[in-house]
Amino acid sequence: MFFYDKKEFENINKNLNGIKDNYRIVTNSLELNEFLKAKGKESFVLSDIIPEMGPLATETYKEAQELRNKYREHLKDVVFHDIEIFNGFDYIILHQLYLLIKAKKILEEKRNTVFIFSTYLPVYFAIKKLANDLGYNNEPKIVFFNNNEMKYLETEYENLSSNYRNKFSRFRVTHFVKNSFIKNPNMKNFKSVLQFFSKSFSFLIRMYLNKLFTKTDVYSMESIFKKIDKKIQKTASKYGIECAFFCTAVREDLFLKPWYPIFEKFKKADVKYQIFTGDLATSLTLSKEKICHVDLFEEINTLIGEIQKIPQGQEIIEQIKNAIKLNTSTLGFKELEGYALSQSLRSVVIIALCDHIISKMKLKSMVAIADGEMLECLAVKVSQKYKIPTFTMEAAAMGSQPIFSDWLHVNKIFVPGTQVLETLTGLGYDKNRIILCGNPKFDHFMNMDSKKSKAFLENSHKIDSKKKLVVVGMSRWHTNDELWMSDLIKFCNKNNFEIVIKIHPSYKIDIDGISENKIKSIKKKCQNLLYNISYDMNLYTLLSAADIIITEYSNIGVEASILEKPIVIVNFLKEDTKLYPERLDEYGAAMYVEEYSELERVILEILNKNMHLDKLKVARKIVYEKHNIHNDGKAAERISNVLTQPREN
């Protein structure tokens, strides 16, 4: 089963009640899991059965990796502009195959099982076939819950009616609008939403006119290339660009923000650079930040609809179909045929556009901002074909999830400190590919003034600058967080402290609604009390103004430590957090508590008695080495220098 909206929970439960046999539920939705458990169901979160790290995760991943390698072998002869088409979606399909092998391990236990996912993936049809092959004696079904109705899907997503596809698309649009404007209503975000709909509407009109009046041939491809040339020449005449960035930034905070200081360095030094994206949401984010870029969204999607009409596109389609016919015994290969075809056509288009752009430049470097995404993967391959050095950056602490072993395709990887270096080498990356440089998004920390930050928060959010400020920032919502946070708000009000709860930005695109429900619970328990809960308050201003930070294993702890703030790590559920790289208490850079009463005691000791501060200060030197080597505010300068080095012939 799969769904997109938490409104379907009751209907899901109702239909589960109609299953007579004993069964277990496996889901990727934390909130649905809690809901079904409360209804007396035997429900499990997928990551609890097969964790993301550890021996079982590694074993599962290796099996998925071997399967992916078979797919690559089957499709190795499908080539365009001297680049294997499979390069465009090898990492994307690996994620789906990883889910398939997880499902295989679960189904091999031979228990009645209902999988319920909070999104759609084509690999579900391979899971269905797998259950048949493993001898499950009922006919597995795939059910889409929508508007309190059940829709049974019999064919792969790419072959579904346009009506279904439009429904899935509307879910994405709804969440974009909700999280870009409704959750944060201001003029800047309102303009972004208008721009989103304007671009979408313009694209649909042009697609319609193109179908009416245009015959796709070499001329129409050339006309699209000319259109791209005009876009580029608005900012860089005659392709005079030294560094090209290719970007599909799923999360601005994780992928884009670390590069902002480098963009500023380039601007001040008059280094010509250009950012390319094929993703509408990324384009809108860049526009909102007034960062110049070339948006390839319309060109890519126009050509995808037309490429299959020309001989090269038809030949590639036939090659893929023949490869699938010859290898139907490979797990999931036949069931993912429609997906492989659509991703291959998209790859062809992106290769054509990247080759046109990159071949005309005399680049010193090319940067894949979110290496692993299709645009970046193919831009890397095209750049390497022209012997252009390729780079990416891993700016946040990394866990040793095995899926990251195949993540990065570039020649060189910028990392902030020894933590990411050790993680990458542990995952099998060559140490010679890694450049230790510090984290550019921390450079401005050297100049941050806590008093000015407090004054800003007082003016913008009415947070009293004379009071001590407690900031809570967690990596995710945990069970009962709303309870202890409500108690903490009451404690802070009683002791005349200000308190801000900073919600992790990933919850801005939360389909389950778990974050909204937690916040509602806090508001209900803390009526008439003073506090702030925010998705969008500037994190660094907040950390600069804070007098104490409370977190678990969020990257906020690392950032707060670099800002020389006292940190308290809470672990009220007594989880095993040893695998989390952001954990600071193991080398004494944070206080650690497992009981709520300890939290209140430690806060009072730090804020009222200045206890523990010297011990925390000494331990922060380890944090610098691990997460911001040198800690001198010159990381952006080091990266900029590398990117602008003359190319070797």
N, C-alpha and C positions, 0 to 999 in steps of 0.2 A: 504494500500500500504506500501511497505518497500523497502529500498535501502541501499547500502553501500558506494556509491561514489557520491560526489557532481556533478560529470559530468552528472548525471541523471536528474538534476534540470530542464533543458529545456524540456526533454522528459516528465517528470512528468507534467509540466505546459501545454504542448501540449495536453496530454491526458485528463487533467482536463477540458480543453476548449471544449472537446467533450461531457461533461455532460450538458444536456440541462436544467435540473431543477436547481433552486436556492439551494445552499448548502454552508456549512461552512467546513473549514479544521481544523483539530486538529493534531498538530505535536509535537514531542519531540526535533526537530532540530531548534535551534535558527536561524541558517543561512538560512535554507529552509523557515522558517517563514518570515524572512525579504525579501527574494527573491520573494515569492508569494505575499506578500503585495505590493511590488513594481510593480507587474504585475496586481494589482487591485483585488486580490482575498481576500475573507473574511477568513483570517487565524489567528489561535490562537495557542499559546504555551500551551501544556497540563498543565504545572504548573501554568499558569495564570488562568485557569478555576478551577482546584482543586489544591490549594497550598500544599506545603510539610509540612507546620506547620499551626496550628490554629484549630478552631472548626470543619470546614469542613473536614480537613485532618484527624482529630481524628475520626470523624464519619465514614468516608470512610474506614479508617484503621481497625476500630473495626469490620466492616462488613466483610472485607477481613480476619481478624483474626478468626472470627466465621466460615467462610467457610473453612479456613485451618484446624481448629479443627475438622470439619466434615471429611475431608480427613484423618486426623490422626486416628480418630475413625474407619473409614472404613478399615484402613490398620494396625490396632494395633496388629493383630495376625500374621503379616508377620515378623518373628523374625529370627535372625541369631546370633549364639554365645551369646544368651541371650540379644541381643540388637535389639530394633525395627528398622527395615530398614528405616522407615520414618524419623528417626533422621538425616539421612545423607542429606536429601534435604528439610526438613521442612521450613527452613528459605529461601532457594533458591526459592521454589515454592510459598512461601508467597509473595515475590516480584512480581511474575507473577499474583497472585490472586489480589494483590493490584491494579495492572494495569487493571485487568478485572473489578473490582468494580468501578474504576474511569470511565472506558468506559460505564459501566452500568448506572451510574449517568448521564453521558452526553447523552446517548441514550434515557434515560427516558424523556428527554425534547422533544422528538419526532420531531427532526429537521433532515433534510437530512444532513448527516455527512460523510466526508472522513477522515479517520485516516491515517497519513503518518508517519512511524517510520524509524529511521536511523539504524535499526538493526533487526534481526529476533528473535522472541520468539514463542514457540509452542502455547502459550495462545491466539494467534490471531484467531485460529480456534474456541476457546470458545467464543470470541467476535462475530465472525460470527454467531454462533448458538444463542447467546444471542439476536442479532438483529432480527433473525427470530422469537424467542419466544416473543419479545416485539411488534411484529406485523408490522415490516417494510415490505412494500409490494413488494420490489424488492429482487432478490436473491443476498445477500451480496457476494462480491468476495474478494479474497486475491491476490494481484498482487505483483510480484517481478520485480523491474526495474533493468536490467543488460545489459550493452553494448547497450544502447538505444533500448532495446527490452522489451516487457511486457510478463511475464510468469505468467499464472494463476495457483495457487496452490490449489489442491483439497483435498490433504491428509495431515495428520500431518507430521511434518518434519522428524521424525524418520523413516517414511515409504517412504520418497522420494528416488529417484534414487541416486546412489553413485555419479553421475555426478553433481547433485545439491549440495550434501554435500561437494564435492571437491571444488566447486566454493566458498562456504561459507568459507571453510578452507583457500583457497588461499587469500581471503581478509585479514584474520588474519595474515597470513605469510607476505603479502605485507606490512601491517602496522608495523609489528615487524621490518622488515628490514629497512623500511623508517625511522622509529623513532629511531632505535638503531644505524644506521650508516649514512644514507644519510643526516639527519639533524645535525649530530654531527660526521663528518668523522675524526676519529683518530684510531691509531693502536689498542688501547684497545677495542674499540667498533667493529672494523673490525674482531678481533679475536672472539668476542662474536657471531657475525653473522655466521662466519665459523663454530663455535662450534654448533650453532643452527641447521644448515643444516646437519652437520656431525651426530649429535644425531638423527635427524629426519630420515635421510637416513638409518642409522644403524638400527633404530627401524623398518622401513618398510621392510628391507631385512630379519630381524629375524622373523617378523610376517609371511612373505611369506614362509620361510623355516619351520616355526613351523606348518603351515597348511599342508605342503607337508609331513613332516616326524614325527610329534608328535601327539600322541593320549593323550588328556587331561584326567588325572586320578589323584589319590592321589599321585602317584610318581612324576608327572610333577609339581604339586603344591609344593611338598616337594623340588623339584629341584630349584624352584624359591625362596623358603624360604632360602635355602642354599646359593643362590647367594646374597641375602640381607645380610645374616650373614657375608659373606666375605667382603662386602662393609663396614659394621659396624666395623668389626675387624681390618680394615686397620688403624683406628684411635682410637678405644677403645677395646682393647683385652678382649675377653670373656664378652662382654656387660657390662663392668665396667663403667656405666654411671650414674651420679647423677641427671642430669636434661636433659629432652628431649624436644626439640622445634619442633612443627609441623607448617609448614608455607606454605601458598598460598598467597604470597604478591602481590596483584594486583597493589599496588603502593609502591615502595621502600621508598619514603619519608615519607609516612604515617604509614606504618607497620614495615618495617625492620630497618630503621635508628635509631629509639629510642632504639632498642635492641643492637646496635653495642657496646655501652659502657659496657653493661653487659657481652657481649662476651669477651671483653678485660679484664674485671675484673676476669672472670672465667679463662682465659688463664694465667694471672699473678699469680693467687692463685692455679693453677694446679687443678681446679675443672673440672672433666670429664663431658663433655656435648656433645650432638649430635643434629644436625638439620636435620629434614626429610621433604622432599617436593615431591609432585607428579606432580608438575607444571614445565614445561620446561623453561618458562620465568623466574620463580623464581630461578631455578637452575643456569641459566646463569648469573643472577644478583649476586648471591652468589659467583659464580666462578670468575666473574669480580672483585669482592672485595676480592678475595682470602680467602674466608670463607669456611672452611671445612664443608661438608654436605653429606647426603645420598640422592641421586636422585632416587625416586621410579617410575618415569614416565613410563619407559619401562615395569616394572613388572606389574603396574596397568593396563596399556592398553593392554598388552598381555593377562592377565587373564580375562579382560572384554570380549574379543572376544571368550574365551573358556569356561567361567563359565556356560553359558547356556547349554552346552553339557553334564554336569554332573548332576546326580539326584538332588542334593541340589538346583542347579540353576533352573532346570526344575520345581521343586516343587514350588519355589518362584514365577516363572512366572505364574504358574497356580493359585496360591493363589491371585495374584494381578488381574488377568483377572476375576476370580470369584467375587472378591470384587467389581470390576467395573460393572459387569453384575447385581449385586444385588443393585447397588446404582446409576443407570444412571440418576436419577432425581436430583442428587446433581450437582449444576452449575459447568460446566467445567470438571467434573470428567471423563466422557467418552472421551471428546475431548483431554484430556491430558494423555490418556492411554499409548501411545507410549513413551511419556516423562517419565511417572512414571515407566515404565518397564526399560528403559535404565538407569535411575537414581538409581533404586533399584539394578540392577546388578552391577553398579559401587560401590554402597554402600556396597554390599556383599564383593566385592573384597577388598575394603579399610578396612572393619572390620576385614577380615581375616588377612591382612598384619599387621594392628595395633595390633591385638591381639597377633600375633606371636612375634612381636618386644617387646611390652610392658610387656608381661607375662614373658619374659626372663630377664628383668631388675629389679634391686632393686632401683628404682627411689625415690628420695626425692621429686621431683616435676615434673610436666609436664606443658608446656606453649603452649597455642594456640595463635599463633601470629596474625592471622586474624580470630578470633572466628566468626562463622557464615558460613565460607566456609566448603565444605563437608569434606575434610581431617581433618580439625580442629575439627569440630563437632563430628565426629566419634572417633577421637583420645581422645577427652574429655570423651565420654561415656565409651570407653574401659578403660581408666585410672581410672575413677570413679568406674568401676566394680571391679578394683583391689585396691580400696581405696587409690589411689595416689592423693595428692592434685593438683588441676589444677588452672592455672592462665592465665590471659591475661593483656594487658595494653592498656589504652586509652590515648594516649600521646598528642592529639590535642584537642582544644576547641570543644565542642559538641553542636549542635543545638538540640532542643527538638522535632525532627521529630518522630512521633509515631511509624514508622517502626523500630526504634532502641529499642523499648520495648521488642522485642523477639530476639535481636541480640546476647547477650552474654550468654554462657552456662556453663562457668567455675565456680569453687567454689569462687575464689577471683579475684578482679579486681584492678590493680594498676592504680591510677589516679594522675595527676600532681598537682591539686589544687582544691579549693572549687567549681569552675565553673563546672567541670565535675561531681564532687560529687553531687552537687545540681541537675544537669540535670538528672543523672541516678536515683537518688531517686525520682525525679519528674515523671520519666517514670515508676516507680514501682519497681525498684531494691532495695533489702534489704540493708540498710546502713551497716550492719555487713559484707557484702560481699566485701566492698570497703576499699582499703588501700590507705591513703594519703601519697605520698612519694616524690613528686617533679618530674620534667621531666629530665630523664637521658641525653637526647640529648642536654640539656642546661648546663650540668656539665662543659664542656670545655669552656663555656663562661667566667668563672671566670679567665681563664688564657689567654684570647685572647687579643692581643696587636694591637690596631688600626693602629699604625704606620707600624708595620710589614705587616698587611693586605694591607695597601695602597701600600707598596713597592712591595708586591707580584703582585697586580693588575697592577702596572706600568710595571713590567717585563713581565707578561704573556699577558696583554691585552692593553698595552700602554695607561693606564689611569693615567694621570699626578697626582702624589702623592701630589704636592704642591697646587693643586686646590681643592676647596670644591666639594664634591661628592654628587649628588642628585640621589637617588635610587627610582624607581617606581616599586612597586610590588602589583599586583591586584589578587583577587581570581578568576576572570574571565574577559573576554572581555565584555564591555557594549556598548550600542549604542553610537556612536560618540567618543569613546575613542581615536580612531586614529586621530581625529581632535585636541583635546586639548593636546594630547601627542606631536603632531607635533608642536603646539604652544609652548609647554614647552621646547622642544629641541631648538627652536629658541631663547627662553628666556635665557636658560642656556648658549648657545653660546655667546649671547650678553653680559652676565654678567660674562663670563669667569669661569663658573662652568662646571664640568664634569657631565654627566648624563648616567645612565644605566637603561634600562627598562628590568626587569626580568619577563619573561613570566611564568605563572603558569605551573608546570610540567604536569598537566592533558592534556594540549594541545599538548603534544608530541604524544598522541594517538588520535588526533582530526580527526575524519572521515569527518566532515563537511567542513573543510578547512577554518573555520572562522578566525583562528589565522593567517594563511598565508596571507589571504586577507587584514587583518588589518595591518600587517607588511609591505606588499607591498605598501599600501597607505601611510604609514609613510615615507618609503624610497623615494617615489615619491615626497612628499612634502618637504623633508629635504635633498635634494641632496646637496653635498659639505659641509654639516655641520658635526660636531663631535658629535658622540653618539654611544652607544652600545645597541643592543637588543640581549638578550640571553635566551635560555631555560636551558642551562647547567652550566653556571657560578656558582661556589660554593656559595650557598646562605649565609652561615655564614661568609665566608671571605668578601663577598660583604657587608653584614650588619655591620660587624665590621669596615670596611673602610668608611662606609657612614657617611656623616655629617647631613643628613636629609632623612627621609623615607616618601614616599607618597603612600598611600594605601586606601582601603575602609574598608572592613571587612574581609580581609585576615589574616591568622594566622601569616603572616610576621609582622604584627603590634605588636602582642604579643611578638614575638622573638626580634624585634627591641627594644621594651620597656625594656625587660630583659637585653639587651645589653646597656641600658641607652642612647638610641638615641632619638632625637626629632622626633615626628611623626605628619604628617598632614593627616587627614581623608577627602577624597573628596567624595561628593555626588551630582554630577552635574545634575543627573536625578531626584533628590529629592525623592528617593525611601524610603519606610518605612524600616529602617534597625534595628528596635528595637529587632527583633527576632534573630539577628545574635550575637552569643556569643563572637566573637572576637572584637566587637565594643568597643573601648577604650575611646571615647570622653565623654561617659555618666558619667564617674567618673574623668574626667579632665586629663587623661593620654595622650591625643592627642589633637591637634588643629583640628577644624572642619570647612570645607568650602563648600558652595553650588554654588559659582560662580567662574569662572576661574580667574577673576581679583583678587579675594580674595587670591587665591593660590599663585600668584606671589608676592602679598604684604606680606603674611605670610613667604614665603621663604626668602625674603630679610630681614624681621625683625629678623628671627632666625639666618641666616648665616652672615649677615653684622652687626647686632646690638645686637646680643645675647639676644634678648627679649624672654619672655615666658619660659625660661629654668628652672628657679627655681620652677615655678608652676607645670611644667611637672614632675620634679624630685620628688616632694612631692607625687604626685598622683601615681607614679610607685609602691609604697608600696602596693597599692591595687592590682596591676597587679601581683605582686609576690604571694600574698595570693591566688588569683584566678587561676593562671596559672603555678606557680612554687613554691609551698609552701617551706619555709625555704630559698630557693635561695642561697644555700651554697655549691653547687657543689658536693653533696654527695648522690644524688638520686640513682645513679647506685649502690652505696655501700649498701644502704638500701634495694633495690630490691634483690641484690645478696644474702644478709644475709637471707632474707625470703625464697628464693628459695632453699637454702642449709641447712635449718633447718632439724634436724632429724625427720623422720616421726613418728607420734603417732601410736601405735599398736592398 
